[in-house]
Amino acid sequence: MLCLLVLVFSGTAGNVEHGDQYQLRLVYEHNLQRTACNMTYGPFGGVTGHHFICIQSMDGMLMFFEQETYAFGRFLPGFLLPGPLSYCIRTDSFITVSSIRQVECYRYETLAVATDADTRQDSDQQSKSSGKRLTADWTLVLGEEALDICVPNTSSAMSSIFVLGERNLFCVKDNGQIRFMKKLEFNPCCFLPYGSVSEGSTNILMCNHNNMLLVYQDVTLKWVAQLSCVPVAVRVANFPELKGLVVTLSSDGHLQCSYMGTDPSFFTAPKVDAREVNYDEVDTEMKMLQKVIREASKTQGMVHRVQTNKSTVYVNRCDTVCPECVLYSQVKIKNRGAVHSPKMTVCVQPPLGVTQDQFVLDSMGMILVSILLSQTSTHKHEVSRIPRVSQCKFNLPLRLVCYPSSAIKNAKYKITVDTNKPPVNLSEVFPDFSEKSENNDSSALGFQLITGSRVIVLASKTSQRYRIQSESFEDIWLVAKELVQRFDRHFASLGVKDFRNSFTGPIPLPEFFETVDHHFELRVNAQKYQDLLSERAVQFRAIQRRLLTRFKDKTPGPLQNLDTLMEGTYRQVIALADAAEDNRERLIQAFTRLRSATHLLILLLSLWQGLSSEQTAILEATLLPLLQDTPQLGWEESVDAAVSHLLKTCLSRSPKDQAISLSTGPLTIPKDTSRLKKHITLLCDRLGKGGRLSLSSEANVPTTVMMPGQKYLSLEKRALLHRTHKMAETPVECVND
């Protein structure tokens, strides 16, 4: 049985160190015969010295209690579901929101003298509620559900009634006229109007489901603060030594008192005792500190970095070769201060994956993480409720995705990397592959990827060139990148400082465009499958409605082959769904191949023009803007927009071209790839003519280019030499991973 309890909160002054004592004492209670929904209280009827209580039940009955006595009950007209309820002391009326989404006002005098016509009586309380129906004093249509109603009793509120809806905040006068309405751009959960220091305005505290507390002065936003939870109620409290505290109650019962603003510091530095300075001691201390600084500056490595207030994350490989192509890594995290609830995230790019990407660390000790093909490790911890992130990126070993293989002399795709130093033994550069290689020739080395394709590296015995060839265009990128990096490390270990890798061209754009066309074709097919599925689904639902109408007919007629048509449509829907899923898987694979081919194109362009790390980063951001394709945004339109921006800014021919504004329309899938191919070709041509990649829009200054073994040549002579070289050699193609 439900009860209404009225209690008294009393305190007793304490004479011991435990302080004052407080207790709750029951004054009286009422047993309710109906399930209660909400309640309100106030001096109903203009009484003074005490308050009455009004309870709204789930079936729409208002029950009034005058202290220990049940007074009467009234059923609200047209009731379906209970809404928020509030009492207005100025007009001695009750305001609620009915299920037809309108505000209704009932005067207490009308409720007291009227009787209810409903004859439902099941208790002594209900026996007092019989008679005619009630009529509202005034109504106001909201058009949406109401979350709460509040009637502030301050002088600055200007006789206002505030109603919080799902999408709007309404301020209504006592006679039902709208004073103002505020459209909300968030999902509110609770609010509180209270008096403002400004005459004629009201402050409003409003909380939303984004853990935000917003302070409005009428319709003007004045302040925004972040909460730790989504509150269900908010109030303003005043204590003897603390004024204006914001009290919030969470859904799990946690009560939180907070205040907006900053806590002023009342600390005053004490006076320094005047004493004579001993210069000998100061000089000795200075020499000792300088010695500590010199020793600390000589110390290198992670231990010195840990002494800062930042955490340090680094990764050591424990095992790089495994038959299942699994890499086991050891992650160590060190921090100077206390770390609360540390978390670690391991991020990789497809098609690579991890066995577990989220780790919650209970202690800051060393942990062992078993990961499958990882690239980025992120450790996240929280200090003083402020999240901080430390990130560590590391390269995976090449043996993780390929193993030694026999060398083949002929292949479809070939690229050549030039160096400025005598040729080296490939077994010295790739010791982890030469040990188990089936070929004893030190000038040839074979790599077989886990997908089955093979990549061969051939070293010239008479020149300083290295040829990388494969039957798959996109598979060349991994080996080419590893070759360039290992050459740099090899010659750096020998003390060679002027070593350079280069690529003389031509850039294999036709082979790269084949990969682009294949990816674009699969994207177009995905859109076609989606349209066909939508058409067949509409047809299937239409047939279902026709059949349902026939089955519900009291005089059923022939089906007219609707069942056969429905079965055929169902088979078409299933076949289209299977084809769309197969196309989606092939599209994911095609995007991975496209990323590999793009990586190879970027590598060749950087070697061809000797791009710096900053220019290479700009080129990567331009040609690889997405980690994964989506139906809304694809690689083709993103790259086309980025390349067009470069062509009209840092790679423009003249300042006049830079002044042309770029189109700001939405990015959509293009009709074909001809425009994209043209822009990429133009990008390579501008780079070949001395263009510089820069984030600024200043015009490029033509630069001279030095060919190996020749003096400085002008751009015109270099372009002529490049065309002659292109006609003399066979096309070279590149592969990306």
N, C-alpha and C positions, 0 to 999 in steps of 0.2 A: 504494500500500500504506500502511495506517495504522500509525503508530508511537507508542510510549510512550517519552518522553524524560525522563531524570533528569539535572538540571543542578545545578551548585554555583555559588552567588553569592559571589564573593570580592571583597575590597577591598584597595587598596594606598594607604598614606598618601602624600600628595604633599608635595614640598618646595618647590614653586613656587606662584605665585598662582592657578594653575588649580584647585588643590584636590586632593581625593582622587580616585582612579580605581577604578571598579568594572567587573567583567566577569563574564559567564556562561560556564561551562566545562562541556562535556558529559562526564558520568561514564559512562553506558551507555545503551543503547536496546534496545527490544523491538519487533520487527515483528509486528503483530497480523494474524491471519488472518480476524478477524471485525470488523464495524463496531462501534465502541465507542459507548456511550450516555453513561455517567457512571462515576465512580470514587470510591473512598475509600481511606484508608490508616490504619495504626495498628499497634500491637504485637500482631499476631494470635498467639494461642496463649500469650500472657503473656511473650513475648520481651522482653529489655531491651537498650538500647543502639542499637537500630535499628528501622525500621518496614518492614512489608510493604505491598504494594499489591494492591487488588482492583478489577477492571474488569468492569462489566456490559455485555454486548453487546446489540445490538438484537434478537437472537433468544433472549434470556433466559439466557445462559450467564455464570456468574461465573468469571473467570479470575484466579488468584492468582499473584503474582510475589514471590519471595523474593530481593530485590536483583537480581543479574544472571541468576537462574535462574527459569524458569517452573516453578511447583510443580504445580498441577493445575487442573482446570476442572470445574464442576458446572452442570447445567441445572436451573433452578428449575421446580418442578412446576406444571402448569396455567398455563403462561406464554402471554400473548398480546401485551402491549405492555409495554415497560420503564417502571418507575416510579422515584421518587427512592430513593437508597441512602445509608445512613449506618452507621457502626460505633460500637458501645457498648463502651467499654473496661472498664466495670464488670462486665459479664456476658460479655465476649468473644463478642459475637454481632453479627449483621448485621440491620438493620431496613430493610425495603422495603415498598412498597405495590403490590399486584398489580392486574391489570386488573379483578378482580371487586370493587374498591374496599374492600379490607380490608388492615390492617397485618399483616405477617408477620415473625416473628423466627426466625432460623436461627443456631444456635451454631456457632462455628468448629470445635469438636471434632467436631460431627456432620458438617459439610461435609468435614472432612479424612479421616475414617474411612469415610464413605459413598462409594459409587460410583454412577454414573449408568447406568440401563438403556438409554439411547438409544444406538443403534449408528451414529449419523451420525458418520463420521470422514472428514475430508478433509485433515488435516495431522498433524504430529507432536504439536501441542498437543492436538488433539481425540482423538488416540489414547489419551491418558491419562484421558479422561472417559467411562468405561463402567461399568455396574453398575446397582444398584437405585436407585429414586427416593428423593428427600428428603422428609422430613416436617418441618413447622414446629414450633418449640418452643412458640409460642403465636400466636394470631391475634386481631384485633380488627376488627369491621366498622365502617367509617366511613360508608358510604352516599354518598360523593362522591369526586371525583378529588383527589389530593394534589399540591400544588405543590412542597413541599420537606419534608425531615426533618432535624432538628437535635438532637444529643445534647450538651448542655453538660457540660463536665467540671469545673465549679466545685463547691465544697463547699456553696454556698447553693442549688444546683439541686435538692437533695433527690432524687437518683436519678430524674430526669424525662427523658422523651423527648417532644419537641415535634413535632407534625405540623401543617403549614399546609395546610388544604383550600381549596376554592374559596369556601366560605361560612362556615367555622368554623375555629377554632384549637383543637387538641386537645393536652392535656397528659396523658401516659400514664406510669404507673409501669413499672419494669423488668420486672415480671411480667405486663404487659398490661392492668392495670386502669386505668380512667380516673381521673385525679386531678381535672381540671376541664376544662370546654369553654367557649369564648367565641364567641358568635355575632357575625359581622362584618356591618356594614351597608354595606360597600363591596367593591370587587373588588381583592383583594390581589395583589401581584406578587412580593414576597420578604420575608424576615424573618430575624431573628437574636436568639436568646435568649442572655443573658450574665448574669454574676453581679451580684447586687444587694447594696447595703450593708446592707439589712435582712435579718436572719437568717430563713431559711425561705421566702424569696420569690425570684423571678427577674424580671429586667427583660427586656423584649422590644421590639426595634426592628422596626416593621412598615411597609412602604411599599405604597402602592396606586397605581392607574392614574390618580388625580386629582392626581398630583405632590405627595402629602402623605406626611410621615414622622410616624408615631405612636409614642409611647413608652408601653408598658404595664408596670405592676408586677403580675404575674399577670393578673388580669382587670380591673384598674382603670386607666383612661386617665389618664396623668400629664402628657403634653406633646404638642403638635401643632406641626409646623413645615412650611413650604412649601419644596419642592424645585424645581429648575429643569428637571427631566426625570423620566421614569418609569424608575427603576433596575431592573436585572435581578439585582443582588446588592448586599448591604449588609454592612459589617463595622465593627468598632471597632478603631482603631489607636492605639498609644502610641509617641510619639517622645521623644527625650531631653528636649526642651524643650516639647513639646506632648503633653498627656495627654488621652485620651478623644476623639479625633477620629472623626467619622462618615465612613466612606469608602463612596461609592456608585459603581457602574459602570452606565453607560447602555447602551442597545441598540446604539448606534453606536460604542462603544469609548471613550467619554470617562470618565476617572476623576476624581472630585471629592472633595476632602477638606474637610469643614466641621465646625463645632461649634455646639452650641446654647447660647444665652445672648448676652451683650453683651460687647464688648471694652472693658475699663476704660481710662480715660484717665489716663496717668501724667504729663501735662504740668503743670508748676508754673510759675506766673507769676514771671518774674525780678523781683528787687528794683528799685524805681525809684530812679535816682540822685537824691540830694537836691541840689537846686539852687535858687537864688533865683529868684523869679517876677518877671518884668518886666511890670508891670501895663499899661504903655503898649502893648506888643506884644499882650498878651491883649485889650485893648480894641480895637485895630485889627483883629485877627483876628475878633472878635465882630461888629464892624460889617460886615466883608466877608461873613461867613456870613449875617447878617440880610439883606443886599442880595441874595445868591443865593437865599435863601428867598422873598423878595418877588417876584423875577423869575420864579421857578419856579411860584409860585402863580398868576401872571397867565397862564401858558402853558396853553392848552387844546388838546385834540385827542389824536390817537393817539400822537404822538411822545413826549409826556410819559408816557403809560401804558406805553410799551415799556420804559422805564428800570427797571421793576419786574422781579421775578424770574419773572413770568408772561408767557406768550406772548399775542399779540394777533392776532385774526383779524377782518378786515373785508372787505366785498364791494362792488365798484363795478360798476354796469351799463355794459357797453361798447356794447351794441346792444339796444334794446328792441322794435324792430319788424322782423319778418321774415316773408316769405310762408309759410314752413313752420312758423310758430308756435314758433320756437326762440329762446331767450334766451341770449345769450353774456355771461358774467360773468367778471370779473377778481378773483381771490382773492389777497390779500397776507397773508403770515404773517411776523411779526417776533418775535424772541425775543432776550433779552439774552445768555443763555448758550448752550452747545452743545446741540444737539438731535440725538438718535440715533434713526434709523429713523422719521422723522415720517410719519404717515398722515393722510389727509383723507377724510371720509365725507360724502356729500351725501344728505340724506334728504328725501323728498317724500311727500305723501299722495296716494293714488289718487283720481281716475284720472290724475293727473299722473305723469310719469316722467322719469328721467334717462338719458342715453346711457351713463354710467359712474358708478357710485356709490362706488367705492373708488379712491383715488389714493395711491400710494407716492412720496414726494418724496425724491429723492437729494440735493438741496441746498435751502437756505433762500431761494433766489432767487425772483423773481416768476414765476408760472406762469399760463397761460391755460387755462381750463376751459370746454369746450363742454357745456352742460347743457340739458336739456329740462324746463322747468317745475320749478324747484327752490324749496324753502322753507327748509330748515335746512342749514347747513354746519357740519361738525364737524371740527376738526383735532386729531389725537391724536399726542403725541410722548412720548418716554421720557427722563427725566433721572435718572441714578444708579439705573437699573433700577426706577424708580418711575413708572408711567404717569400722565400728566397730560393733561387734556382741556380745550380751549378751544372754546366754542360760539358761533356767530354766527347769528342769525335775521334774515331780511330778507324784505320783501314783494315779490311779483312785480308787474310792471305789468299794468294791466287790459287793455292792448292785446295782451297775450299770448294771451288767450282770446276776445276779441271785437273787432269793428271797427265803424266808424260805419255807421248805417243810417237809412232814412227813418222818420219817426215815424208811428204809427197812433193814431187817437183813441180807439178802443174796444178793450178787452181783457177777459178773463174775470176775472183776479185783479188787485186793486188795493190799495195801501196808501198812507197819507198821512203825511208827516213834517212836523212843525211846527217853526218857529224863532221866536226872539224878536227878530229883526232884519228890516229890509226885504228884499224879494226881490232876488236878485242875478241877473246875466246868466249863464246856464248856460255860454256860450262862454268866460267868464272862469274858471269852475271846471273845465271840461273842455276846455282848449285843444287837447289832442292828438286830440280827437274832433270838435270843431267845425270844424277846418280842412278835413276831408274829408267832412263831413256833406252829404248831399243836400238837407237842409232848411235854409233860411236863417232860420227863425224861432228867435229866441234863447230863447224860452220853452219850446221842446220839443227834445228830443235823443233820438235813437234809438241803440240798441246791439244788434248782432246777434252772438250767441255762435257759436262754431265748430260747435256742434251744430245750428244752423239757427234756433233760437228767438230772438225779438226781445224786448227790454226797452225801455220808453219812460219817460222822465222828463219830466213836465210841471210847469212853474212857474206858480203863480197870479199874475195881474197885479194883483189887488186885495188879496190877503192874503199872509200869510207862510208859505204851505203849498206843499209839493212832492209831487206824486203820482207813484208808481212803479207801472207796470202791465205785465203780460205775459200771454201765453197759457199759460205754464208756471209753476206755483206756486213750485217750488224755484229757478228761475232768477233770481228777484228779489233773492236775498240778495247776490250779488256786487255788483250795481249799487247796492243800498241801502247796503251797508257802505262802498263807495267814495265815495258821495255824502256820507255823514256825515263820513268822514275828511277829504275835500277841503273841506267846509264849515269844519271846525275849523282846517285849515291856512290857508284863505283869510282868515278873520276874524282869526286870530292874526297873520298878516302885516300886517293893517291896524291892529294894535294894540288890537283889541277884546278885552277880558278877560271880559266877562259874557255871551258868546254861549253859547246853549244849544240843543241839538236835543231834541225831545220827540215822543212818540207818544200820541195821545189815545184810541186804541182804536177798536173792540173788538179783542181779540186773536183772530186767525183760527184758532182751534182746530179747527173742523170741517175746514178745508182741510188742516191739519197731520195730523189723524187719518186722512184719506184716504191720505196717504203712508205712515203707520204701518201701516194695514190692508193696503196693497199689499205692503209689505215682509214683513209677518207671513204673508200668504198664500203667498208664494214660499218662505218657510222651512218652512211646513207641507208644501208640495208636495215640497220637497227630502227631507224625512223620509219621505214616502210613497214616493217613487221609490227611496229606499234600502231600505225594507222590501220593496218588490216585487222589487227586484234580488236581495235575499238569498233570497227564496222561489224565484224562477226559477233562481238558481244552485244551490240545493239540489236542485231538481227535475232540473236538467240533469246534475248529478253522479250522481244516482240512476239516471237513464236510461243514462248511460255505464257504470256498474257492471253493470247488467242486460245491456247489449249485450256487454260484455267477457266476462261469464260465458257467454253463448251462444256467442261465438266460440271460447272455450277448451274448450268441451264436445267430447268425442271423438265423440259422436253428435249433431251439431247438429240443432236443430229449427227450426221457422218463427220468424221474428223477431216476429210478432204486431204489426206496424206500429210497433215500437219505433224504427226508423230514421226514420219519418215524424214520430213524436212528438218525437224528438230534434231534427230539423231545425226543426220549429215552435217548440220551446222556445228554440233558438238564435236564431231571428229575433226572438222576444220579448225575449231578453236584450239583443240589439243595439239594438232599438228603445227599450227602457227606458234603456239607457246613453246613447243620443243625446239622449233627452228630459231625462235628469238633467243632462247637460252643458249643454244649452240653458237649463235652469232655473237652473243655477249661474251662467251668464253674466248672465242677467237679474237674479238675486239680487244680484250685485256692483253692477250699475247701480242697482238699487233702493236698496241701502245708501248709495250715493253721493248719490242724490237725498234720502234720508232725512237724511243728515248736513247737506246744504244747507238743507233745510227746518228742521232743528233749529237751525242757525246763525241763520237768520232769526228764529225764535221767540225765541232768546236776545237778539238785537239789539233786537227790539221790546219785550221785557220790560225790558231795561235802559233804553231810552228812555222807556218808559211810567212806570217808577217811579224813574228817575234813579239806578240802581244804581251803586255805586262799582266801581273796578277789582277790589277783593278780592271783592265780592259777585258780580260778573260771572264771575270765575274759578271761584267755587264753583258757580255755575249751569252753567258749561260742563263742569266735572268731573262734575256730576250727570247732565246730559242727553247728554253725549258721552263716555261712559266707555271706548269701544272704538275702535280705529283700523280694525278689520275684523271682520266676523262670522266665527265659527267654528261647526262643528257642535256643539261642547260648550257654548259660551257665546255668547248672542246679545244684541242691543241691547235687546229688550223686557224680559227678566228683569233685566238689569243696571240699566236705568234705573228699573224699578219698585222694585227694592231701594233704590236711592239716593234716589229721591223719597220713599219711605216713611220712610226714615231722617230726612230733613229735616222731614217732617210731624210726626214724633214727637219731634223735638229742638228746633231753633231756630224752627220754624214751628208749634209745638204751641199749642193754645188755652189750656192751663193747665199748671202744674207737675205736676198729677196725670197728665196725658197723657204727660209726659216720663218718668215713672217706669215706664211700660209697656216691657218689654224687647222688642227686635226679634227676629224669628225668625232663627235661625242655621242653618236647613236649607240643603241644596244648591240652587243656582240651576238650574232646569230650564225648558224652554220651556213657556209657559202654554197653557191650552186656548183662550183667546181674549184679546182686547185690552181688554175692558171694564174690568177692574180697573186697567190701566195708564192708560186714558183718564180714569177717575175720579180717580186720584191726580194726574195732570198738571193736570186742571181744578181740583182742590182746591189745588194748588200756586199756580196763577195767582190763585185767589180769595184765598188767604192773603196773597200779595204785594200784591194790590190793596187789602187792608184794613190795610196798614201793616206787614206782617211783614218782619223783617230776616233776611238770610241770614248765618249765622255758623257757624264750626266748633265753637263751644262750645254746650252744651245749655241755656244760661240762657234763661228765658222772655223773650219779646219784650214790650217796653213799647209800647203803642199810641202812634203818632205822628200829628200833624196833617199834613194834606196841603193845599197851596195850589194852587188852580187858577189858570190864567192870567186876569188881570183881576179876580180876586175876592179876598176876605179869606180868612183861615184857616177851613177848614171841619172839622167833626168827621167821624169815619169814617162815622157813620150817614148824615149829609147827603151825604157824598161818594158813598156807595154808591147812595143814591137818585138823585143827579144822574147817576151812571154808567148806571143802568138806563134813565133817561129818554133819555139821549143814545143808548144802544144801540137803543132802539125807534125813534128819529127817523131814524137813519142806516141805510144799507144795510150789510150785512156786508162787512168788509174782509179780504182774504186776503193771506198773505205767502209768500214763496218763499225757499228756502235753497239754497245751492250745496254 
